[in-house]
Amino acid sequence: MARHGRGRWFTDLRPLRESADFRRLWIGQSVSQLGQQMATVTVAYQVWVITESPFAVGTLGIVALVPLVALGLYGGALVDHYDRRAVALWTAAGLWICTAVLLAQALLGLESVALLYGVVAVQSGLFAVNSPARSAIIPRLVPAHLLPAANALGMAAYNLGFTVGPLLGGVLIAWRGIGSTYAVDLLTFTAALYALVRLPPIPPQGERRGVPGLRSVVEGIQWLRRAPNLRMTFIVDLCAMVLAQPRALFPALALTVYAGGPSALGLLQAAPAIGSLVAFTFSGWVGRVHRQGVAVVVAVVAYGAAVALAGVAAIGLPGILWLVVVMLALSGSADMVSAAYRSTMLQQAAPDALRGRLQGVFTVVVAGGPRLGEFVAGTVAELTSEAEAMLYGGVACMVATLLVVTWQRGFLRYDARRPTP
């Protein structure tokens, strides 16, 4: 009974014990995610140091968005057509090369914003194909009854990387310079490559003819148009990530408002993930909520409120860094709850034949929304201030979410016991 009680609150580790392939893939992803987040902080830091412009930092988001959308939608069709291990492996090799380029430019002291933008764009396009491929692999590695636990472990790895990576990145930049973080990213990403190399071939199930074209992509989008509940999960997430994504503001906040350095930047970057990881650790109650549409709406509104309060704290109490960190951590907790329910709804209500294409759309929204949000936040901050941009963005998120729910009220009636797309 005690073991069962713990299982209601903490992560289920059975997928790691029962599948060696999943275990290697999870370890590789966990380690590489750590280095990846260190590199992400470093790129934003480099752009800020070169330009001292929040707009330039925010432009990183729009630079990444275009290839993410274009290749994310088509990448899902590739995943539904070709060997998923091969797709994941080749795109991962491309990401490794991009990291090597970042390391080389840092060691050579090039200080070229255009080069940084170019590498980020290529990385984004490769990620847009790699992410759906890795997600579609998991159901072939673990039995169906362990899929929720496997996805939960993936979320834990993701949030751990977002927590520790920015903190270590800030410390390493201050101690050894920007090249050190790119070097660590290069080394850790090797673990992800090794895990993919060890996988067996994973061809998609069913008949495949020719090279997937635009029609294959359109089929997935047309199905989504007939799935109002799943469509709403994407819309409300865009309300949060496009209107209230403060990540592009962190370099300026750390170096100006809080008169800190790379360490303060690392703390701000890590704060949302810290809150997300804490919420995940004690998320046993999440599975007992059946009205998941309501839960998503409440979580997104709470996210917007936390970001708005972070802006208020930065405006009214600019000398108290910990208060903004707490607000950002609360935003991360709310975002984790929203993500858990949105992922579950997609897994329960979407057909297997469209898994790659719908996962591609999911990747575009989940990864592309924040990128567009970075551009929006950077632009608003350029016109006002970083703190005001957080305040206005948080309020806009809450208002937009309530408006779209008023338009699509059926989303509030979604019941996990009778999942309907």
N, C-alpha and C positions, 0 to 999 in steps of 0.2 A: 504493500500500500504506500509506503514511503517513497519507493521508487516511482510509482505512478504519480504521486503528488509532485515530485521534482519535475517529471516530464511535462506537467502542465505549465511550468514556468520557464524551463531552460531548454536549450537547443538539443534536438535529437541527433546523436552522432552515428546512428546505425548506417547511413549511406557510406560513411568513411570506412567503416569496418567491413562492410559486405561487398564493396566494389573497389578493387585496386585501381582500375582505370579512373573511376570518379575521384578517388583519393588523390591520385597524382594530378589530375586536372584541377582539383580544388586547391591543392597546395601550390601548384604553379600559378594559378590565378591570384591566390592570396599574396604570394611573394611579389609577383609582378605588379599588382595593384599598389603596393607600398611604394615601389620605385616610380610608378607612373604618376602618382599624386605629388611626389617630390618634384618631378620634372614639370608638372603643370604649374605648381607654385613658382618655379624658377623662370618659366617662360613669361608669366605675368610680371614677375619682378624685373626681368630684363627689359621688357617693353616700357615699364614705368621709369626705370633708371635712365633709359635712352631718351624718352620723350617727355617725361613728367606730365603726361596727359591721361586723365581717366578715359577720355574718348578713345585714345589709341589702345588702351588696355581692353576696353569694351569691344573694340573692333575685332579683337581675337575671336570673339563669339560669332560675329557675322562671317568672318573668313572661314570658320569651321562649319558653319551652318549649311552653306550651299552644297559642298560635296557630301555632307552627311545626309541631306534630304535626297539628292539625286541618286547616290549609291545605296542608301538605306532601303529605299523602295525596291530597287532592282536587285539588291543583294539578297533580299528575302526570296526572290524567284530563283536565284542561283542556288540557294540553300535547299530549296525544294526540288532541285533538278540534279545537282552534282553531289559527289561524295562529300559529306559534311566535314570529315576529317581533313580532306585535301583543301577545301575552301578555307577552313580555319587556319591550317598550317601555312599556306602561302600568304595569306593576309597578315598573319602574325610575323612572318619573316620580313614582310615589308615594313611593319611597325618597328621591328628591331633596327632596320636600316635607318629609319627616320631618327631614332634615338641616337644612333651613331653620328648622324649629321649634326644634331644639336650639340653633342659632345665636341665634335671637331670645330664648330664655329665658336664655341666658348673658349677652347684652348687657343685658337688663333686670334681671339679678341676682335672679331669682325664687327660687332655692334650694328648689325643690319636688321632693322625692323622688317623689311621686305622679306628677307630670308626666313625670319621667324614665322611670319605670316604664311609663307609658302610651305614650310614644314608642317605647321599646324593644319593647313588645308589637306595635305596628303595624308597625314595621320587620321584626320576625321573621316576621309573617304574609306580608308582601309578598315577603320573601326566599324563603320557602318555595315560592312560585309562580315567582319569577324564576329561581331557580337551576336547577330542572329544565328550564325553557324554554331557557335559554342552553346547557345541556349537550346538549339534543336538537337544537339548531341546528347544532352543530359538524360532525356527520357529513354535513350537507347543503352544507357550505362547502369541505371538503377531500376528496380521493379516499380510498378505504378504506385503501390502503397507507400513507397518511400520518397516519391517525388516532392510532396510538401516539405519534408525534412531536408531534402537536397537543395531545394530553392531557398529555404531558410538559411542554410549554411552559406550559400552563395551571397545572400544579403549580408550576413555577418562578415564575410571576407571583404566585401565591398566597403562596408562602413568602417571596418578596422583600418583599411588602407586610407580612407578619407580622414580618419582620426589621427593616426600615427604619421602618415606620409607628410602632410603639411608641417607638422611640428618638427620632424627630423629634417625636412627640407629647409626650414628657416634656420635651424641650428647649423646645418652643414654650410649654407650660404655664408653665414656670419663667420664660420670657422675656417673653411677651406675654399670658399668662392663658388661661383655658379657651376664650374666644370665638375665639381665633386658630385653634385646631385644627378647630373646626366650620366656620370660614370656608374653610379649606383643603379640607376634605372636600366642601363645597358646590361649590367650583371643580373639583376633580378628578372628581367624579361627572358633571359635565357632559360630560366626554370619553366616558364610557360611554354616555350618552344619544345623543351624536352618532354613535357607531359603530352603534347600533341603528337610528337614523333612516336611515342609508345602506344598510342591508341591504334586499334584495328581499323580497317576500312569501315566507314559508316555510310553506305549509300542510302538515299531516301527510298522509302517503300512505295510501290506502285509503278505504273508504266510511265516512261519519260520519252518524249520525242523531240528531236532537234534541240536547238539552242533556245532557252527561254527568252521571249521578247516582251514587247510592251503589253501584249494581250494578257500574258501571265500576271503582270503587275496589276493591270486593270481589274482582273478577276477578283483579286484580293480586296481592292478598294471598293469595288461594287458590292461585294458581300458585306463589307463594313458599313456601307450606306444603309443596309437593311438590318443593322444591328444597333439600335439606338442606345442600349445600355453600355455596350463596349465603346461605342463612339463617344459617349459622355465621359467615360473614364479618361479618354485622351483630352477632351475639351477642358475639363476642370483642372487637369494637370498643367495644361498650357496657360490657364489663368494664373496659376501659381508661378510657374517657371519663367514665363515671358514677362509678366508684370512685376514680379517681386523676387527676382534672383539677384542678390547683392554681391556675388562673388567678385565681379569686376571692380568693385569699390574698395576691396580690402587693402590693396597696396597703398592707395592714397590715404585711407583711414589710418593704417598702421604708421605711415611715415610722416603724416601731417597732423591729423586730429589728435592722435595719441603719442606723437613725437617718439615713436619706437623705431625698431629696425626690423630686420628679417625675422627675428624671434616673435615679435608682436604680430607680424603678418602670418606666420605659421599658426599662431594661436587662433586668429580670426578665421583662417581657412579651415582649421580643424574643428571649430566650435559646433557647426551644424552636425558633423559626423559624430562628434562625441554624444550629442543629444540623441541622435539616431541609434547609436550603439547601445546606449543605456535603455532606450525604449525597447529595442529588440531583445535585450537580455531578459526583460520582464514582460514579454509579450504573450505569455500563455493564454491570457484572456481573449486575445484577438480571434482565435478560432471559435469562440463561443458566441460571437456576434453574427447574426444571420442577416440583418438589414444592412448589407454592406454598402449600398448606395448612400444611405444616410451617413454612415461612418466616414465615407470618402469626403462628403461635403463638409462635415464637421471638422475633419482633419485639415482640409485645405483652407477653410476659414480661419482655423487656429494658426495655421502657418502664416497667413497674411497678417494676422494680428501680432504675432511674435516679431516679424520683420519690421512692422510699423513701430512697435515699441522699441526695437533696437535703434531705429532712427531717432525717436524721441529721446532716448538715453544719450545718443551721440550729440544731439543738439543741446540738451539741457545740462548734461553732466559729462562734458568731453574729457575730463581727467580720470574718469572711472572706467577703465578698460573691462574689468570683470563683469560689469553690468551688461554691456553689449554682448559679451561672450555668453552670458546666461541666456539672454534673449535669442541669440542665434542658435544656441543649443536647443532651446524649446522649439524653434522652427524646425530643426532637424528631427526632433522627436515626432512632431506632427507629420512631417514629410514621410518618415518611415512608416507610420500607420497607414497613410494614404497609399503609399507604394505597395504595401503588403496586400491590401484589399484589391487594388487595381490589378496586380499580377494574378491574384487568385481568380478574379472574375474572368480575366482573359483565358486562363488555363481551363476553367470549368466550362465556359460557354463557347469556345472556339473549336471548330473541327480540326482533326489531325492533318487532313490534306492541305490545309491552309496555314499550318503552323509557322513555316518559314516566312511566308509573306506577311502574316499578321505580326510576327515577331520583328520583322523589318520595320513595319509601321510603328510598333512599340519603341524600337530603337530610335527612330527619327524623332518621336515625340519626347521620350525620356531624355535623350542626349541632345537633341536639337533645340528643344524648348529653352533649356538653360543657356545655350549658346546665343540664341536670339535675345534672351533676357539680359545677358551680359552687355550686348550692344545697346539695348534700351536703357539699362541702368547707367552705363557710361555716358550716353547722350544726355540723359536727364541731369546727371551730376555735372556735366560740362556747362549746362545752362543754369543750374542752381548750386547745389553742393552735394557731397557724398551722403551726408546725414539726411538731408531733405529727400534725396533720391530713394533712400530706404523707406522713409515715412510715406511718401506718395505711392511708392510701389506696393507696400503692404496694404494700404487702403484700397488701391485699385484692384488688387487681388480679391479682397473680400467682396467688394461691390460686384465685380464681374462674375464671381462664382455664384452669388445669390441671383443675379440676373439670368444666367444660363439655366440654373435649376428651375427658376420660374417658367422658363420656356419649355423645359423638358422635365415635367414633374414626375413622370413615370419612373425616372431614375431613383427617386426616393422610395419606390415600392419594390426595388430589386431585393429578392430573398435568395440567399445561398442554398436553401433547401430545395428551391425550384429555379435553378439558374436559367435565365433566358437572355440570349444575346441582344 
